[in-house]
Amino acid sequence: MGIEQVLTAPRSPWQNPYCERVIGTLRRDCLDHVIVVGEQHLRRILRNYLEYYHGSRTHLALDKDAPEPRQRESIEGGRVIALPMVGGLHHRYTRRAA
């Protein structure tokens, strides 16, 4: 397949910036705000966060859209409500008809 292994030095985050970016994002946006009580709990938190990250969180590189594109809502769609995600740590905002 043409894949080559590249070894990085221990404690050298500048040698693997992509991995460091993912770990930093997970820590800042999610894990620094919860107390993890076990492996299954951690897996559930990460699964919920990834669902939020790909479905609701905006990304500047994607012109403020999520990786899974969303349908635009009209202003006349009704009242804006917050849908809690990741156990209430983050929210997705949508319009609901009155």
C-alpha positions as CSV (number, residue, x, y, z in Angstrom):
1,M,0.0,0.0,0.0
2,G,3.0,2.3,0.2
3,I,2.5,3.2,3.9
4,E,5.7,4.0,5.8
5,Q,6.0,4.2,9.5
6,V,7.5,7.4,10.9
7,L,8.6,7.3,14.5
8,T,8.3,10.5,16.6
9,A,10.3,11.3,19.7
10,P,8.5,11.0,23.0
11,R,7.1,14.3,24.4
12,S,7.5,16.0,21.0
13,P,4.0,17.4,20.1
14,W,5.5,19.5,17.2
15,Q,6.3,16.3,15.4
16,N,2.7,15.2,15.1
17,P,0.5,18.3,14.8
18,Y,-2.6,16.5,13.5
19,C,-2.8,14.1,16.4
20,E,-2.1,16.9,18.8
21,R,-4.9,19.0,17.3
22,V,-7.4,16.2,17.7
23,I,-6.4,15.5,21.3
24,G,-6.4,19.2,22.2
25,T,-9.9,19.7,20.7
26,L,-11.2,16.7,22.6
27,R,-9.8,18.0,25.8
28,R,-10.8,21.7,25.5
29,D,-14.3,21.1,24.1
30,C,-15.2,18.0,26.1
31,L,-13.1,16.1,28.5
32,D,-11.9,19.2,30.6
33,H,-15.6,19.7,31.6
34,V,-16.6,16.2,32.7
35,I,-15.5,13.7,35.3
36,V,-15.0,10.3,33.6
37,V,-15.9,7.4,35.8
38,G,-14.9,4.5,33.6
39,E,-14.0,3.2,30.2
40,Q,-17.6,2.7,29.0
41,H,-18.5,6.2,30.2
42,L,-15.6,7.7,28.3
43,R,-16.6,5.8,25.2
44,R,-20.2,7.1,25.5
45,I,-19.0,10.7,26.0
46,L,-16.6,10.5,23.0
47,R,-19.3,8.9,20.8
48,N,-21.7,11.7,21.7
49,Y,-19.1,14.3,21.1
50,L,-18.1,13.0,17.7
51,E,-21.8,12.9,16.7
52,Y,-22.0,16.6,17.8
53,Y,-18.7,17.5,16.1
54,H,-19.6,16.0,12.7
55,G,-23.3,16.9,12.7
56,S,-23.7,20.2,14.5
57,R,-20.4,22.0,15.2
58,T,-19.5,24.7,12.7
59,H,-16.1,24.7,11.1
60,L,-14.5,27.8,9.5
61,A,-12.8,25.7,6.8
62,L,-16.2,24.5,5.7
63,D,-17.7,28.0,5.5
64,K,-19.3,27.7,8.9
65,D,-21.0,24.5,8.1
66,A,-20.7,21.0,9.7
67,P,-18.9,18.1,8.0
68,E,-22.4,16.6,7.6
69,P,-24.2,19.4,5.8
70,R,-27.4,20.7,7.3
71,Q,-30.4,22.1,5.6
72,R,-30.9,25.9,6.0
73,E,-33.8,27.0,8.0
74,S,-36.0,30.0,7.2
75,I,-36.5,32.9,9.6
76,E,-40.3,32.2,9.5
77,G,-39.7,28.6,10.8
78,G,-40.7,29.4,14.3
79,R,-39.1,29.9,17.7
80,V,-35.4,29.1,18.2
81,I,-34.9,26.3,20.7
82,A,-31.8,24.7,22.1
83,L,-31.3,20.9,21.8
84,P,-28.8,19.7,24.4
85,M,-26.0,17.5,23.1
86,V,-23.1,15.6,24.8
87,G,-25.1,15.5,28.1
88,G,-25.9,19.3,27.9
89,L,-22.3,20.3,27.5
90,H,-23.0,21.7,24.0
91,H,-26.3,22.6,22.2
92,R,-27.7,22.6,18.7
93,Y,-30.1,25.4,17.9
94,T,-33.0,24.9,15.6
95,R,-36.4,26.4,14.9
96,R,-39.6,24.8,15.9
97,A,-43.1,25.8,14.7
98,A,-45.2,27.5,17.4
